[in-house]
Amino acid sequence: MLEIIRIPVLSDNYVWLVHEPESQETMVVDPAVAEPVLAEAEKRGWTITQIWNTHWHPDHTGGNAAIKEATGCHITGPEAEKERIPTLDTMVREGDTVRLGNVVAEVIDVPAHTAGHIAFHIPSEKVAFVGDTLFAMGCGRLFEGTAEQMYNNMRKLEALPDATRIYCAHEYTQANGEYALVAEPDNLALKERMAEVLTLRARGEATVPTTIRLERATNPFMRAKSAAELGERRTAKDNF
């Protein structure tokens, strides 16, 4: 069973520190910065052996170089963005797999937020690291892609098993939920979820990971019936 540690950095980013106890390998997902990540690993007696990047944005790759310098770790990320992530050692795309010790992750192409964005799905652990593609009750902005691409991403991700835990990279849940209630004002599951989110945030607690089951019931972007509707909702959220 993987040990997955949430490291809050910057204003609202989450870096995920992932330890595979049998092999003693430790991996970092999307390190925005290096120092808190190295400190957390040291505190736990873990040695970072890998970094997995979902996309090129600096708040997901900014710690790559310093962590690699400190640990000699191996960095894996999207082949389609290799020019924008100069620290990569291994480039992957959909259909490829990545190993952390005895655990195998499948790579899924999820372009739209960035042109080469990927996600890592670990079926044996019921875990997916999705970067900035899927958020709790939200999706990433369409910086380098289209609503049709994001709609297709939602179809890929909703096909994962219900219990799959979704580790996204930001604490956006409350703001996403406020818009979701406008998009789907009659969604009772959404109202219940938002009440729970407000309670958690009032206590200063994190609201992620989420699950595929929860997102199917409450995420207005996953629930959009067409690419056009997703695009309309994304534009509305951008201006909300």
Protein Blocks (a to p, Z undefined) as FASTA:
>chain_A
ZZdddddehjlpccdddddfknopacdehifbfklmmmmmmmnopacfbdcdfbfbfklm
mmmmmmmmmnopacdddfklmmmmmkbfbdcdehiacdehjaccdddddehjbmkbccdd
dfknopacehjmbcghiacddfkbcfklmmmmmmmmmmpcfklccddfbdfklmmmmmmm
mmmmmlmklmmmmmmmmmmmmnopafbdcdfklmmmmmmklmpcbfklmmmmmmmmmmZZ
